[in-house]
Amino acid sequence: QVQLGEAGGGLVQPGGSLRLSCVASRNFFSISTMGWYRQAPGKQRELVARITSGGSTNYADSMKGRFTISRDIAKNTVYLQMNSLKPEDTAVYYCNAKLPNREYWGQGTQVTVSS
């Protein structure tokens, strides 16, 4: 069992930045991949970025160069630094943990980009 707690969402103007954080209830050595996904109203949930237990990262094309995923192993925390935010980045952002046999989701945090 893994509990995930997200924080850091909010309202930001276009061009602004936010940093999301996700704390896991167990250490990363037992988690294959930690990731961030998002879901906008009326759309399917989509991958934003993910980081493997070995530290490899990958991003959705539309986020490359603007978003950065990182982690603090000692704190069991993964971060998503979001820069140059656009209105189309508005969504609920979810933290995800993939283990060999199942995956877990956080409750989500709302990010709204609007002037």
PECOR-V481404 format. One record per residue. N is the residue number from 0. RES is the residue in one small letter. OMEGA is omega in degrees with one decimal (NA if undefined). Layout:
# PECOR-V481404
<<N & RES & OMEGA> <N & RES & OMEGA>>
This chain:
# PECOR-V481404
<<0 & q & 178.2> <1 & v & 171.0> <2 & q & -178.7> <3 & l & -179.9> <4 & g & -178.4> <5 & e & 175.0> <6 & a & 172.6> <7 & g & 178.3> <8 & g & 178.6> <9 & g & 179.2> <10 & l & -179.9> <11 & v & 178.8> <12 & q & 175.0> <13 & p & -176.7> <14 & g & -178.6> <15 & g & -176.9> <16 & s & 172.3> <17 & l & 172.1> <18 & r & 175.7> <19 & l & 175.1> <20 & s & 179.3> <21 & c & 178.7> <22 & v & 178.3> <23 & a & -176.5> <24 & s & 175.2> <25 & r & -173.5> <26 & n & -173.0> <27 & f & -177.0> <28 & f & 179.1> <29 & s & -177.2> <30 & i & -177.1> <31 & s & -176.2> <32 & t & 170.1> <33 & m & -177.6> <34 & g & 172.7> <35 & w & 174.7> <36 & y & 176.0> <37 & r & 178.3> <38 & q & 176.3> <39 & a & -179.6> <40 & p & 177.8> <41 & g & -178.2> <42 & k & 177.3> <43 & q & 174.8> <44 & r & -177.9> <45 & e & 177.5> <46 & l & 171.8> <47 & v & -178.6> <48 & a & 176.6> <49 & r & -180.0> <50 & i & -177.6> <51 & t & 178.7> <52 & s & 177.5> <53 & g & 177.2> <54 & g & 177.2> <55 & s & -178.3> <56 & t & 166.8> <57 & n & -170.8> <58 & y & 167.7> <59 & a & -173.9> <60 & d & -175.2> <61 & s & -178.9> <62 & m & -177.0> <63 & k & 179.8> <64 & g & 178.8> <65 & r & -176.8> <66 & f & 176.6> <67 & t & 175.2> <68 & i & 178.7> <69 & s & -178.4> <70 & r & 171.8> <71 & d & -174.2> <72 & i & -178.3> <73 & a & -178.3> <74 & k & -177.4> <75 & n & -172.6> <76 & t & 172.9> <77 & v & -176.4> <78 & y & 170.6> <79 & l & 175.6> <80 & q & -176.9> <81 & m & 179.2> <82 & n & 177.5> <83 & s & -175.5> <84 & l & -178.6> <85 & k & 177.6> <86 & p & -179.3> <87 & e & 173.0> <88 & d & 178.3> <89 & t & -176.7> <90 & a & 166.3> <91 & v & -178.0> <92 & y & -176.0> <93 & y & 171.7> <94 & c & -177.3> <95 & n & 175.5> <96 & a & 179.4> <97 & k & 173.3> <98 & l & -175.9> <99 & p & -172.6> <100 & n & 179.1> <101 & r & 178.0> <102 & e & -176.8> <103 & y & -179.8> <104 & w & 169.3> <105 & g & -176.6> <106 & q & 178.9> <107 & g & 176.1> <108 & t & -175.2> <109 & q & 171.4> <110 & v & 179.2> <111 & t & 179.7> <112 & v & -174.8> <113 & s & 175.4> <114 & s & NA>>
